[in-house]
Every structure is written in C-alpha cells, then in structure tokens.
Amino acid sequence: LGVQPDDPIAVLARNGPDVVAAVHAVARVRAVLVPLNVRLTAAELAWRLAAAGATLLLHDDANAAAAVAAAASGCATAPLAGLGADGKHLAGGPIELGRVQ
C-alpha cells in the first residue's frame, strides 16, 4: 500500500483482532495511527480524515460503505481483513527496521 514513516493512517472498525493487527502494523512501519469512531457520520469522518491528512483509511467489512463515502475526497481505502501485524502489506514490501534512538 506504499505507506511511509509518519504517514497518518486512519482505522475505522469495531474493536477486534483485525484492529489489534492494524495498530501493530501501523506502529511497525512507523506510521501514525488515527483511530476513528464507527458512530460518526460520513461528513464527520471526512472532516477528521482531512484534518489528520490521512493517506489511507483501513476499515472492516461492516464499515466499508462509510469508509468509501468518507474517503471520497482523495484518501485511499483498504480492508482490514488479512492485513497482518507485520506491516508488510502497508509498506508494500519487506520492512527494514532501523535502530530507534
């Protein structure tokens, strides 16, 4: 998905194993997590995505329609299912972890 370090990545999903994997994947690629409330309207979601400068919106199946509507302004969307916590899908390839200083 081409995520770079410090990219804001939004997550729109109910709590569950896929969200835990997404949190770990976002941290693994050193991106910034932007958690979104599933009860927000599409307009509220769009505003939060724009305010955060989110480049990607990860969503669960139950929130796919809301994610697509909210991200119509240019933010890419992707399903959470099968993401995995290693972050490889987010970064678009193997992740090289440097030393944290």
N, CA, C and O of each residue as an XYZ file, in Angstrom:
404
protein
N       0.803     -1.196      0.000
C       0.000      0.000      0.000
C       0.847      1.262      0.000
O       0.304      2.363     -0.089
N       2.133      1.131      0.095
C       3.034      2.269     -0.044
C       3.079      3.233      1.122
O       3.398      4.406      0.925
N       2.774      2.788      2.325
C       2.804      3.649      3.499
C       4.245      3.955      3.879
O       5.096      3.066      3.907
N       4.503      5.210      4.166
C       5.826      5.668      4.577
C       5.809      6.028      6.061
O       4.739      6.273      6.618
N       6.970      6.063      6.708
C       7.018      6.515      8.108
C       6.381      7.894      8.240
O       6.540      8.748      7.367
N       5.670      8.101      9.321
C       4.977      9.345      9.668
C       3.718      9.611      8.848
O       3.087     10.650      9.041
N       3.326      8.713      7.941
C       2.055      8.862      7.233
C       0.908      8.640      8.215
O       0.940      7.667      8.968
N      -0.100      9.505      8.233
C      -1.265      9.269      9.076
C      -2.160      8.190      8.456
O      -2.619      8.338      7.324
N      -2.401      7.128      9.187
C      -3.224      6.010      8.728
C      -4.446      5.915      9.634
O      -4.316      5.704     10.840
N      -5.629      6.070      9.052
C      -6.866      6.020      9.821
C      -7.399      4.590      9.867
O      -7.217      3.813      8.930
N      -8.060      4.261     10.974
C      -8.676      2.949     11.141
C     -10.126      3.161     11.559
O     -10.409      3.789     12.580
N     -11.041      2.625     10.748
C     -12.474      2.711     11.025
C     -13.011      1.291     11.146
O     -13.309      0.640     10.145
N     -13.131      0.820     12.384
C     -13.566     -0.561     12.607
C     -13.970     -0.747     14.056
O     -13.507     -0.043     14.953
N     -14.843     -1.712     14.253
C     -15.188     -2.093     15.622
C     -14.009     -2.862     16.212
O     -13.240     -3.492     15.486
N     -13.877     -2.804     17.526
C     -12.771     -3.492     18.185
C     -12.787     -4.983     17.871
O     -13.845     -5.611     17.842
N     -11.616     -5.533     17.638
C     -11.489     -6.951     17.347
C     -10.060     -7.272     16.948
O      -9.204     -6.388     16.959
N      -9.793     -8.503     16.601
C      -8.434     -8.926     16.258
C      -7.834     -8.162     15.076
O      -6.633     -7.893     15.062
N      -8.661     -7.811     14.082
C      -8.133     -7.076     12.931
C      -7.661     -5.679     13.315
O      -6.698     -5.169     12.743
N      -8.334     -5.060     14.280
C      -7.918     -3.738     14.741
C      -6.580     -3.835     15.483
O      -5.701     -2.990     15.312
N      -6.442     -4.862     16.298
C      -5.168     -5.066     17.012
C      -4.039     -5.256     16.000
O      -2.961     -4.684     16.159
N      -4.279     -6.052     14.967
C      -3.269     -6.249     13.922
C      -2.951     -4.944     13.216
O      -1.789     -4.672     12.912
N      -3.969     -4.130     12.952
C      -3.755     -2.847     12.279
C      -2.915     -1.912     13.134
O      -2.017     -1.244     12.621
N      -3.195     -1.856     14.429
C      -2.423     -0.999     15.337
C      -0.950     -1.409     15.313
O      -0.064     -0.558     15.239
N      -0.698     -2.705     15.375
C       0.682     -3.184     15.349
C       1.343     -2.932     13.991
O       2.519     -2.574     13.929
N       0.598     -3.116     12.920
C       1.155     -2.887     11.580
C       1.502     -1.424     11.376
O       2.554     -1.109     10.820
N       0.637     -0.534     11.815
C       0.904      0.908     11.690
C       2.149      1.279     12.487
O       2.996      2.033     12.009
N       2.257      0.753     13.690
C       3.446      1.031     14.508
C       4.702      0.439     13.876
O       5.771      1.048     13.908
N       4.562     -0.735     13.309
C       5.710     -1.423     12.714
C       6.319     -0.636     11.555
O       7.535     -0.647     11.367
N       5.481      0.043     10.784
C       6.007      0.831      9.659
C       6.258      2.277     10.061
O       6.561      3.126      9.222
N       6.129      2.546     11.355
C       6.374      3.877     11.922
C       5.448      4.947     11.357
O       5.834      6.106     11.200
N       4.228      4.537     11.058
C       3.217      5.499     10.626
C       2.474      6.000     11.862
O       2.762      5.573     12.980
N       1.527      6.898     11.660
C       0.775      7.486     12.762
C      -0.656      6.955     12.719
O      -1.332      7.063     11.696
N      -1.110      6.390     13.816
C      -2.454      5.830     13.898
C      -3.472      6.936     14.147
O      -3.294      7.770     15.036
N      -4.543      6.934     13.352
C      -5.659      7.864     13.530
C      -6.920      7.014     13.736
O      -7.588      6.659     12.764
N      -7.249      6.687     14.986
C      -8.441      5.872     15.225
C      -9.702      6.703     15.015
O      -9.764      7.859     15.433
N     -10.702      6.118     14.370
C     -11.957      6.810     14.096
C     -13.115      6.070     14.755
O     -13.123      4.841     14.817
N     -14.081      6.823     15.240
C     -15.263      6.269     15.887
C     -16.244      5.790     14.828
O     -16.576      6.541     13.910
N     -16.707      4.564     14.940
C     -17.622      3.992     13.950
C     -19.000      4.644     13.985
O     -19.807      4.419     13.083
N     -19.284      5.437     14.996
C     -20.591      6.095     15.097
C     -20.634      7.465     14.426
O     -21.684      8.107     14.417
N     -19.531      7.918     13.871
C     -19.508      9.221     13.201
C     -20.207      9.145     11.851
O     -20.241      8.090     11.217
N     -20.761     10.266     11.419
C     -21.375     10.328     10.094
C     -20.276     10.414      9.035
O     -19.112     10.654      9.356
N     -20.651     10.217      7.784
C     -19.669     10.300      6.695
C     -19.028     11.685      6.637
O     -17.830     11.804      6.381
N     -19.819     12.727      6.872
C     -19.270     14.094      6.854
C     -18.264     14.301      7.985
O     -17.216     14.918      7.790
N     -18.590     13.781      9.165
C     -17.663     13.901     10.293
C     -16.380     13.109     10.039
O     -15.282     13.566     10.356
N     -16.536     11.923      9.466
C     -15.359     11.114      9.135
C     -14.489     11.833      8.103
O     -13.266     11.873      8.237
N     -15.120     12.396      7.079
C     -14.374     13.104      6.036
C     -13.600     14.280      6.621
O     -12.453     14.531      6.252
N     -14.245     14.998      7.541
C     -13.562     16.131      8.173
C     -12.346     15.660      8.959
O     -11.278     16.267      8.883
N     -12.507     14.576      9.715
C     -11.387     14.068     10.518
C     -10.250     13.540      9.636
O      -9.075     13.726      9.953
N     -10.600     12.891      8.545
C      -9.574     12.415      7.607
C      -8.787     13.586      7.026
O      -7.560     13.544      6.938
N      -9.510     14.629      6.631
C      -8.845     15.809      6.066
C      -7.997     16.518      7.114
O      -6.873     16.929      6.828
N      -8.527     16.665      8.323
C      -7.784     17.344      9.389
C      -6.508     16.599      9.757
O      -5.489     17.216     10.067
N      -6.568     15.280      9.720
C      -5.394     14.464     10.064
C      -4.441     14.329      8.881
O      -3.280     13.961      9.057
N      -4.924     14.624      7.681
C      -4.090     14.426      6.494
C      -3.879     12.957      6.190
O      -2.842     12.570      5.652
N      -4.871     12.132      6.538
C      -4.741     10.679      6.376
C      -4.525     10.304      4.909
O      -5.211     10.807      4.018
N      -3.574      9.425      4.681
C      -3.288      8.949      3.330
C      -3.960      7.613      3.039
O      -4.092      7.210      1.883
N      -4.383      6.930      4.105
C      -5.011      5.617      3.959
C      -6.035      5.434      5.062
O      -5.804      5.810      6.211
N      -7.172      4.851      4.700
C      -8.216      4.518      5.668
C      -8.445      3.018      5.630
O      -8.947      2.481      4.642
N      -8.076      2.346      6.708
C      -8.312      0.909      6.849
C      -9.673      0.719      7.494
O     -10.012      1.436      8.436
N     -10.459     -0.230      7.008
C     -11.807     -0.413      7.521
C     -12.168     -1.886      7.601
O     -11.577     -2.723      6.919
N     -13.147     -2.191      8.445
C     -13.683     -3.550      8.489
C     -14.851     -3.644      7.506
O     -15.277     -2.638      6.939
N     -15.363     -4.860      7.311
C     -16.451     -5.067      6.348
C     -17.704     -4.283      6.709
O     -18.391     -3.768      5.827
N     -18.003     -4.190      7.994
C     -19.216     -3.511      8.441
C     -19.186     -2.013      8.154
O     -20.239     -1.383      8.058
N     -18.008     -1.444      8.019
C     -17.869     -0.001      7.806
C     -17.324      0.347      6.429
O     -16.873      1.472      6.209
N     -17.360     -0.600      5.503
C     -16.803     -0.369      4.166
C     -17.503      0.770      3.432
O     -16.840      1.621      2.840
N     -18.830      0.796      3.465
C     -19.570      1.844      2.757
C     -19.283      3.221      3.340
O     -19.092      4.184      2.597
N     -19.252      3.318      4.665
C     -18.948      4.595      5.316
C     -17.521      5.042      4.994
O     -17.269      6.231      4.800
N     -16.595      4.090      4.937
C     -15.207      4.416      4.617
C     -15.072      4.976      3.209
O     -14.384      5.974      2.993
N     -15.726      4.334      2.258
C     -15.658      4.793      0.867
C     -16.290      6.176      0.729
O     -15.749      7.034      0.031
N     -17.433      6.403      1.388
C     -18.096      7.704      1.328
C     -17.236      8.791      1.968
O     -17.118      9.891      1.428
N     -16.641      8.485      3.111
C     -15.835      9.479      3.821
C     -14.535      9.781      3.107
O     -14.026     10.899      3.187
N     -13.997      8.804      2.415
C     -12.695      8.967      1.772
C     -12.805      9.460      0.338
O     -11.805      9.497     -0.378
N     -14.000      9.839     -0.092
C     -14.209     10.282     -1.473
C     -13.345     11.489     -1.827
O     -13.130     11.765     -3.007
N     -12.853     12.201     -0.839
C     -12.053     13.401     -1.095
C     -10.613     13.099     -1.488
O      -9.836     14.025     -1.724
N     -10.239     11.825     -1.563
C      -8.897     11.519     -2.033
C      -8.080     10.580     -1.180
O      -6.966     10.223     -1.562
N      -8.585     10.175     -0.058
C      -7.882      9.236      0.810
C      -8.129      7.820      0.294
O      -9.270      7.461      0.006
N      -7.090      7.025      0.177
C      -7.237      5.636     -0.267
C      -7.877      4.807      0.841
O      -7.740      5.129      2.021
N      -8.574      3.742      0.461
C      -9.172      2.846      1.452
C      -8.695      1.424      1.204
O      -8.334      1.063      0.084
N      -8.699      0.618      2.267
C      -8.313     -0.788      2.155
C      -8.975     -1.559      3.283
O      -9.117     -1.033      4.387
N      -9.384     -2.802      3.026
C      -9.990     -3.609      4.094
C      -8.955     -4.071      5.104
O      -7.790     -4.282      4.767
N      -9.392     -4.225      6.343
C      -8.517     -4.729      7.401
C      -8.255     -6.223      7.278
O      -7.185     -6.697      7.659
N      -9.207     -6.959      6.758
C      -9.116     -8.418      6.726
C      -7.819     -8.879      6.079
O      -7.503     -8.490      4.955
N      -7.082     -9.698      6.786
C      -5.847    -10.263      6.255
C      -4.653     -9.324      6.259
O      -3.620     -9.640      5.670
N      -4.775     -8.174      6.911
C      -3.677     -7.204      6.926
C      -2.427     -7.776      7.576
O      -1.335     -7.665      7.019
N      -2.574     -8.383      8.740
C      -1.428     -8.927      9.460
C      -0.703     -7.848     10.241
O      -0.697     -6.682      9.847
N      -0.104     -8.235     11.331
C       0.554     -7.274     12.215
C       1.986     -6.957     11.805
O       2.609     -6.082     12.405
N       2.527     -7.645     10.797
C       3.916     -7.412     10.436
C       4.115     -6.143      9.608
O       5.246     -5.682      9.451
N       3.042     -5.579      9.082
C       3.136     -4.323      8.350
C       3.577     -4.457      6.916
O       3.665     -3.447      6.217
N       3.861     -5.668      6.437
C       4.367     -5.841      5.071
C       3.392     -5.318      4.023
O       3.810     -4.733      3.024
N       2.086     -5.525      4.247
C       1.102     -5.054      3.287
C       1.005     -3.539      3.271
O       0.736     -2.942      2.229
N       1.223     -2.914      4.421
C       1.160     -1.453      4.475
C       2.326     -0.817      3.735
O       2.147      0.124      2.962
N       3.509     -1.333      3.978
C       4.702     -0.735      3.395
C       4.890     -1.120      1.933
O       5.609     -0.438      1.202
N       4.263     -2.186      1.506
C       4.401     -2.604      0.115
C       5.597     -3.504     -0.122
O       5.966     -3.733     -1.273
N       6.204     -4.015      0.915
C       7.336     -4.912      0.765
C       7.970     -5.194      2.108
O       7.413     -4.836      3.146
N       9.132     -5.833      2.101
C       9.803     -6.133      3.365
C      10.113     -4.858      4.142
O      10.442     -3.825      3.559
N      10.005     -4.943      5.431
C      10.242     -3.777      6.280
C      11.619     -3.885      6.912
O      11.948     -4.885      7.551
N      12.401     -2.865      6.729
C      13.713     -2.791      7.361
C      13.581     -1.923      8.602
O      13.297     -0.729      8.511
N      13.786     -2.525      9.739
C      13.695     -1.754     10.973
C      15.071     -1.235     11.366
O      16.016     -2.003     11.545
N      15.162      0.055     11.492
C      16.405      0.677     11.939
C      16.450      0.744     13.439
O      15.524      0.310     14.125
N      17.515      1.282     13.936
C      17.660      1.444     15.362
C      16.902      2.673     15.823
O      17.039      3.744     15.230
N      16.116      2.537     16.858
C      15.397      3.677     17.405
C      16.308      4.410     18.354
O      16.908      3.810     19.246
N      16.412      5.711     18.161
C      17.315      6.486     19.008
C      16.552      7.372     19.952
O      17.155      8.098     20.742
